[in-house]
Amino acid sequence: MTTRREFLKQSAAASIAAALLRPVAGAAQTGTAQTVLGPVDPSRLGHTLPHEHIADALTFLNRWPKDWGGRAEFTAGIIARLKLVREAGAGTIVDLTSYDVGRDIRFLEEVSRESGLHMIASTGQRFFPPQKNLPTPSGTVEGLAAFFIKEIEQGIDGTSVKAGVIKIGINTNRPTDLEQTGLRAAVRASKATGMPIRIHTDSANRAGDSIAAILEEEGMNPSRVSFDHSDGSGNMDYFLGLVRRGYALGMDHVHRGLMPDTVPSFERRAECIKLLADAGFANKVFLSQDAELGGLLLPDEIKDFRSKLDPPEGLAFTTRTLIPHLKQVGVSDRDIHTMTVENPRRFFSRL
């Protein structure tokens, strides 16, 4: 039986969560961050994880052990994990799961409300398998841009939940014709709506260079673009070339450097973050871990290859492992605050 003290504690926590997630009353869309529960003042985002996957959690249900319960227990497990992430210091999670890889927007809305974390959903498309056998909304730049704009302006999958970022997944170092279509559509949707773009990149092969050329042909503002998974490079010339042009770098696979024989190593990936900060570019770095939270809930023996790439700490890796290491090697508290709070606040603010 719940004691009066426990009840009051739970009620207070619920009130705090409700206040945190309450949309900005009467606020215009410009200058706000679009979360799954409505627009909020960007200053309320707090420590933000800008490249994660929560909305694809239900794709893991077919491997969820039957004796662990069904969807309700699975959802409860996700919410419990998210509360731990909040306790570790995070305020916002940006979910970059697009329609073609199992996005469940109602699920994302539910776990945001119950966990007390802001969630930002994405529109966009990943242009490499698996595509879940879903048809592409359009094969043209104009048609695909219209689809992205609809999910930003009207809502996702027949709901009123709106996307707050555009995500494009490019798996080659030189974009194919189809990938170029996606990139150009993303730029046009961004310019029409004021939303930023995050791009899955093959950083080891300097993919950002060729992608940037296409973005610039379309007149994209580099400050509204992040090349994610960039730490897979370890090449400072590549990094400096992009940030000097105004692009941001998502350092969200740093934990993978801890795996045996992985290049670059964890130490090199962290060193590159420090070198960027030392060069005055902390304002162009994002920290995250690209984790699929649903996979982290599965027993090790039934996890797929992708799930085994995620850190044991899950979405708390950044706050519990990476940031302490960065501080140890000399990254200042001010630069870490810039990377984790100020950069997301500016980037996810709708122009």
C-alpha positions, 0 to 999 in steps of 0.5 A: 500500500502506498504511504501518504509520503510516497503518494505526495512524492509521486504527485509532486514528480507528476506535477513537475513532469507536467510543467516540464512538458506543457506546450508554450501557451499561445507561442508562435511556431517560429522560435520554438522547438517542436516536441511530440507534446507540442511546441516549447521554448528551446531554453526548456530542452536542457541537456539534449541527446540529438540522435537516438531511436525510441519510436522504433521500439515496437519493432523489437516486440517480435523478439520480446520473450513471451513470459516477460509480458506483452506490449504493456510490460515492454512499454513499462520497461522503456519508460523505466529506462527513460526515467533513468536517463532523465535522472542521469541529467538528460532533458530531451531526446531527439528520435531520428526514426523515420517512417520507413524504419518502424516509427510509431509516433503514438508510442513516442508520444506516450513514453514522452508523457510518462517519462517526463522527457521532451521528445522531438520526432523526425520526418525524413527517410533512410535511403538504405535497407531495411526499408520494411517494404514500404513504398517511398512517398515520392520519387521526385524532389518536389513530392518528397519535400511535400511529404516532409512538409506535411509531417512538419506542418500537419502531423504524422500518420494521421495524428496531430504530432508534428516533426521537429527535425528532418533526418536523411540516411545516406550510406555511401560516400558519394550519394546516389541519384535517389539519395540526392533526391532525398537530400534536395527534398530535405533542403527544400522542406527545411527552407519552407518550414525552418526545420533543421536537418540531420544526416546519417553519414559515412564519415570514414570515407569523408561523405560529408564533403560530397553531401555538402556540395549537393546541399550548397547547390540547393542553397542550404544554410550550413548552420542548420545541418549536422553530419551525424556519426562523424566520430567514425572518421578520426580525421581532423582535417575532415572535421575542420573542413566541415565546421569552418564551412559552418556545418555541425558534427554529431559525435554519436558513435564514440562508444563503438570505439570501446569495441575490440579492434575498432578504429578509431578507438574510443580515446581517438574519438574523444581526443577529436572532440577535445581538439575541436573544442580547443580550436574554438568549435565546441559550438559545432559539436553534438554528443549522443549515442544513436541507441535503439532503446528497444534492443537494449531491453532484450536478452543478450542471446536474442539481440541482433547485431545492431543492438549489440553495438549499443552501450550497456549504459544505453542512453546514459552513456554520454552523461555517465561515461563520455562526459566524465572522460572528456573532463578528464582529458581537459574539456571544460565544463563550459564547452560541454555545456555548449555541446549538450545544452546550447547547441541543441537549444539553438539548432532545434529552434525553428527559424 
